[in-house]
Amino acid sequence: MQSLQIFNTLTRTKENFEPINSPFVGMYVCGPTVYGDPHLGHARSALTFDLVFRYLTFLGYKVRYVRNITDVGHLTDDVAGTGEDKLQKRARLEQLEPMEIAQLYTLHYNRDMALLNTLPPSIEPRATGHIPEQIEAIEKILENGFAYVINGSVYFNVKKYNDSYPYGKLSGRNLEETLEGYRELDGQEEKGSKEDFALWKNASPEHLMKWNSPWGVGFPGWHIECTAMSTRYLGQKYDIHGGGLDLMFPHHEAEIAQSNALSHPCEVSHQDEAKYWLHNNMITVNGQKMGKSLNNFINLDEFFSGNHPSLEKSYAPMTIRFFILQAHYRSTLDFSNEGLQAAEKGFARLTEARNKLNELKNSFSGNDLNTNSDLEKELNSFEVEAAECMNDDFNSAKLIALMFGKISAIHTLSRQPEMHFQVNRDVFVRFADLFLSYYSDVLGLLPDTGSGVAMEKISALVDIVLEWRAEVKKNKDFATSDKIRNKLEEAGINIKDTREGTEWSLTSQ
Amino acid sequence: MQSLQIFNTLTRTKENFEPINSPFVGMYVCGPTVYGDPHLGHARSALTFDLVFRYLTFLGYKVRYVRNITDVGHLTDDVAGTGEDKLQKRARLEQLEPMEIAQLYTLHYNRDMALLNTLPPSIEPRATGHIPEQIEAIEKILENGFAYVINGSVYFNVKKYNDSYPYGKLSGRNLEETLEGYRELDGQEEKGSKEDFALWKNASPEHLMKWNSPWGVGFPGWHIECTAMSTRYLGQKYDIHGGGLDLMFPHHEAEIAQSNALSHPCEVSHQDEAKYWLHNNMITVNGQKMGKSLNNFINLDEFFSGNHPSLEKSYAPMTIRFFILQAHYRSTLDFSNEGLQAAEKGFARLTEARNKLNELKNSFSGNDLNTNSDLEKELNSFEVEAAECMNDDFNSAKLIALMFGKISAIHTLSRQPEMHFQVNRDVFVRFADLFLSYYSDVLGLLPDTGSGVAMEKISALVDIVLEWRAEVKKNKDFATSDKIRNKLEEAGINIKDTREGTEWSLTSQ
């Protein structure tokens, strides 16, 4: 069986996954900037690396998953525009406090990611919480000669760096191409060359978040936080760096440059910050790029509530999760009402099969011998097939298709107990355990739509109603029996009469 | 009407609450040390200041509520005991990472506090996220002459401080009394005098959390984080400092000393860090102090699950919340199964009345005139009476007793629609709005025990079952009618037959 292959953006090939120091795996993922509500882009990135985290854990690796919170805001106080004096005179409590805004949106982000059932990362470091580490990294880069100080700001010297290391390695450009993309300096900018980027910025008086540094009062540049925090928690070279495709350039390119400049002269084992660079693709909405100006910018809680003019209805967090996982993370993904409603139905179908399988585990009466029946073979092949899907660069799309393919076998075993004897008991148990584990542990799907306590009450109440229905059917009062079925449907309960009795399930809405 | 009175530990009297810069209020509360699961002590402190936060907001103040996370752990790596070399040789990922432990218990704390329906603070700063602020505060204290450096550590000079400011002011001791409580230095300690406390500690090689400082590699002392973080987010002098009574000495005493030493020479308006110091009292379990050795140390999730030998059953988060709020925050509070079960019943009774009142709001058909009936007077007096309870140092115990006193009036209006005409419509609406607001916004109680969606299903199902019951009753089949009632009770649904039809409610369990 093929072992885990990961597509490495750095080499543009699928490579065998070999952790630097197995069974330990270090993974750093660029997290949200917490100055706005979480949207689909956040969900796709978080879900992609949640899948990676879950699958590596499933394979037995000990993963330290670090995802940062970018809470360095570039907020200014408008009072300051009329002179610093006025700002100084305002009481501390009257001033806008960027950390209040960061707290609010961090809470929103974590709430929505929990609803999507993503596992919290092992460490969630905040950029503002690592100012000393960032200052020390900048000092080291200066010391190694790859940066310069102007007017209390520090800039990374891209040309100087490019003499020793190829700048553009990750995004696949060379420096000349990169330079073409930059506007000429307009004379107002202080930096030495247009392609250079800030490691530390001198703060103007109205700037609200600032710290003392060897270069005066200021704040860190956009890129240095990730290098400083990944180094602190994962070391100078670690296994996996993840993020959205939109971060590849310039953010990740700058990270690699900073990391190499920090550890200069680089030993081979210390180059490029991470061994594997993974990028999830972007999402579109109804075929268009998502953007505030296009009026198709939908926040996650608008999906959950349905409260947006482009949405026909609300979509449960598990529908969004399932929809995203139904595509491979390197494919583009288009959100539409049709697509989401198809995913909703698909998720309900897979979940119904999962629930049946879970019940079957208690009632299965299989064979002690291997029967070599087609049914047995179909269950037996799942282990290798599922591993092949996920080992092919975390292909959850293939895995879900494979699981759909096993649904009819599950229904056969559920509806025809006599078929149990065509399947060896150990084969069944192994299949059931794996199927349930891929559903819950790897794909991270949640079968319940209500809370446990509420579900108990719902279950007990449905049983009472079905007792009534059984009674009227016994009396051949089919009109009332149908009326009860309709009322249950209105209440969101589907029922199905089988030879063994009446089964019920929650409708997917 | 008496305005808000707050018992100030600093003066040992109830004082009129006058914010320094109304309508802004700054409040700092000592939060958890995140190296263990949250327990009752955490719940009481969080609920006390949640009540303060909610009531001040209810009164119209703009509150910035800061509660810290103490994540500076004193963890060491046991490998280091056999020599630093070995530690250096271990890969970064193999080493214990204190921030992973901090993340785990921060998540547990926030989960349990959310279940208890405490509002998140406006800012939740982490001690490790404010190392520069702590170093700068220590530098300033050194500069002002109230600290000294020994072997890379910095200590606060308590005797020197006591020459200018009374050390012991908050806890009501003088320095001589305080000194008696200290062991003599055993010669192994480096500090100059036994009462001095560390502002910065030199780190030994096996220490895992350490930072560079002007005094070498080390970590901040226990007390300085709160002074540094409250100063950053609330200013040098702010309105309210809260915490558990166990923190009054030495933690809060040290905070006051640090704050005065920082702003020395103090202007009157800059003394003692906060204007009002509030302390919640301790909890006992079955009359005993809570402690790991006494086997009565119950974590919050053990209360929620009932999974502890001392617990007869599980207790819902709202039961715990109600139980704690039924006592004034400055009283001791004893947890027992009897007490919790009484609180559970009381909460259910209050909630039933709240739900009735909520329904009544839609159906109320009152009088346009003032009737001056006893019933009207009873509703009319609620506003002043409720304010009196809460204005008396946030006395939630009195408020809950007052609300219980209004239950029979609510039931009268609910059961006897003809009584509506004894009450002026505006009086009723004002009463209902206030009662619901005190229940939800001030006391922070949640009437639902299930999620909204689940409750809709439960409600629709109960209606179907009640239809069946109405049918069998019409046919005088009282045996079946009683059977249905019993089955509903087993499912956790209480029903009550009234003249208007059958009412139902969830049982409190």
Interface residues (C-beta under 8 A of the other chain):
Chain A: I20 N21 F24 V25 G26 K62 R64 A91 R92 L93 E94 E97 M99 E100 Q103 L107 P120 P121 S122 I123 E124 P125 R126 T128 G129 H130 I131 P132 E136 W211 N212 Y233 L234 G235 Y238 T449 G450 S451 V453 A454 M455 E456 K457 I458 A460 L461 V462 I464 V465 W468 I484 K487 L488 E490 A491 G492 I493 L506
Chain B: I20 N21 F24 V25 G26 K62 R64 A91 R92 L93 E94 E97 M99 E100 Q103 L107 P120 P121 S122 I123 E124 P125 R126 T128 G129 H130 I131 P132 E136 W211 N212 Y233 L234 G235 Y238 T449 G450 S451 V453 A454 M455 E456 K457 I458 A460 L461 V462 I464 V465 W468 I484 K487 L488 E490 A491 G492 I493 L506
